[in-house]
Amino acid sequence: MTRIDLDDLPPRLAKLLTDLRGGDDLMLVQGGGVVIRLRIAETEAGGSSEPAADADMEEVLEHFKTMIEEEF
């Protein structure tokens, strides 16, 4: 997974990205052609737009543990 820190982006671009809401589309173009088109996911009322970091971390740690056990 590629991760982009908004603090590393120019302020105008960071604001554009943080202003996106659920259901909005984001299209990146280069030379007049569409490079990528993304749809911002709808979030549940009161829900967080943050990914489930705990679940992802558990999966990574489990994979790491398995790799270590197989290696040694």
Stockholm file with secondary structure:
# STOCKHOLM 1.0

chainA/1-72         MTRIDLDDLPPRLAKLLTDLRGGDDLMLVQGGGVVIRLRIAETEAGGSSEPAADADMEEVLEHFKTMIEEEF
#=GR chainA/1-72 SS CCCCCGGGSCHHHHHHHHTCCTTCEEEEEETTEEEEEEECCCCCTTCCCSCCHHHHHHHHHHHHHHHHHHHC
#=GC SS_cons        CCCCCGGGSCHHHHHHHHTCCTTCEEEEEETTEEEEEEECCCCCTTCCCSCCHHHHHHHHHHHHHHHHHHHC
//
